[in-house]
Amino acid sequence: MSDSTKHLGIETLCIHGGHSADAHRAHLTPLYASSTYTFDSVEQGVDIFLGKEPGYIYGRFGNPTITEVERKIALLEAFGLKDANGEALQLYAILHASGMAAITTMLLSNLKAGDKIITHPSLYGGTQEMIDKVLPGLGIATVIVDMHNEEELRTIISSDDSIKMMYLETPANPTLQCIDLKRLSAIAQEHHLVVCVDNTFCTPLLQQPFAYDVDFVIHSTTKFLNGHGTAIGGILLGRDAGRMNSDVKKMHRLLGANSNAFDAFLLTNGLRTLSLRMERHCANAMKVAQFLNSHPKIQTVNYPGLVTHPHHHIAKAQMKDFGSLMSIELKGGFDAAASFMNKLKVCTNAVSLGTCDTLVSHPASTTHVGVSPELRRSSGISDGLIRMSIGLETAADIIADLEQALS
Ligand SMILES: *Cc1c(COP(=O)(O)O)cnc(C)c1O
């Protein structure tokens, strides 16, 4: 696969990457709706089970429709990158039932009781709840620090041997703060920490964390990768074949965290247009951010593409474009935010992000309602904060809708 794809552009890989010819010459990989797979002989069954012969066994372990999308995303995330020997970087991907399932497999296959994770404030709400409420019960604690203070970060890591993993999200949800992947990954490596990056907001088209030698990348494929809001999914990518094929694969299978043929089919189809969609997402978001930034009723616009954003320089250095996510703070707090959201006509009031249509949500009452008010406040999630995922509609229509809702 990697040999035949070496010289192809990323747009071509979005469309053709990961595809293998179908036995019945179907143009698109069909939905393999089969829970189990047959063996010609007892001996063949043994060989497939032991991995001596390639082949499918049971739907919880894998499925040809799923394999196509795993290979496609691995090619995109590795695009143009080299391994330590200067060869094209090879990544291994496992599709999951959801982004949270991918995160859970990654956490549980890398950490044990007594270990700690180091991370920053303002994570995805589900991830935050997982590390706050579930992992402590398993004896896994979390240290939350401001990753911009590198001196403090180094001091904390070097004074605590039980810190085993660094978990990063950039830009972070929903405040769009960015962190420097190159510097942080280097600090983590000095201390032999496992590094995992949630790359959901960027997709491999805008940011490739494996360029900085991180160990794992996860995506909620529910968002931009699917792009049409038709299925929940998550992918876990790793660079270490041994680890991915042993502990990580085992955890995925035993948790029953597998995806299914239909969701994988929808995801493959969505990925075909990813490059076009990301271009338009970014272009529209920049126009909307500029409009909102000069509107008298808006207090703050958090968009990494604006030169006024405190982390614009970080975003510029590690992202190819600035993405479609932004958050805004209206003058007038919660009441102003509620009145604005209730007046929207073109934009949709819904959680989630990365779909063709513009989605607007209120984190304090929805995605982050499970996060304690103190942690919400310290993470910059005020009661009036609104998050927007700018879609692919005509930019002027999105702006006109926001303008009438603000008036
Ligand atoms: C949605 C999301 C997740 C969780 O993914 P699910 O598919 O909903 O389980 C994780 N991280 C980020 C940044 C997300 O936006």
The ligand as an SDF file (V2000), in Angstrom:
LIG
                    3D

 15 15  0  0  0  0  0  0  0  0999 V2000
  -16.4090   14.9390   19.9350 C   0  0  0  0  0  0  0  0  0  0  0  0
  -15.0460   14.9540   20.4660 C   0  0  0  0  0  0  0  0  0  0  0  0
  -14.5370   13.8490   21.1840 C   0  0  0  0  0  0  0  0  0  0  0  0
  -15.3620   12.6320   21.5170 C   0  0  0  0  0  0  0  0  0  0  0  0
  -15.7800   11.9530   20.3750 O   0  0  0  0  0  0  0  0  0  0  0  0
  -17.1520   11.0950   20.2880 P   0  0  0  0  0  0  0  0  0  0  0  0
  -17.1300   10.6180   18.8740 O   0  0  0  0  0  0  0  0  0  0  0  0
  -18.2940   11.9940   20.6080 O   0  0  0  0  0  0  0  0  0  0  0  0
  -17.0380    9.9890   21.2810 O   0  0  0  0  0  0  0  0  0  0  0  0
  -13.2260   13.9140   21.6190 C   0  0  0  0  0  0  0  0  0  0  0  0
  -12.4580   15.0090   21.3970 N   0  0  0  0  0  0  0  0  0  0  0  0
  -12.9170   16.0790   20.7300 C   0  0  0  0  0  0  0  0  0  0  0  0
  -12.0240   17.2560   20.5210 C   0  0  0  0  0  0  0  0  0  0  0  0
  -14.2240   16.1020   20.2500 C   0  0  0  0  0  0  0  0  0  0  0  0
  -14.6800   17.1770   19.6040 O   0  0  0  0  0  0  0  0  0  0  0  0
  1  2  1  0
  2  3  1  0
  2 14  2  0
  3  4  1  0
  3 10  2  0
  4  5  1  0
  5  6  1  0
  6  7  2  0
  6  8  1  0
  6  9  1  0
 10 11  1  0
 11 12  2  0
 12 13  1  0
 12 14  1  0
 14 15  1  0
M  END
$$$$
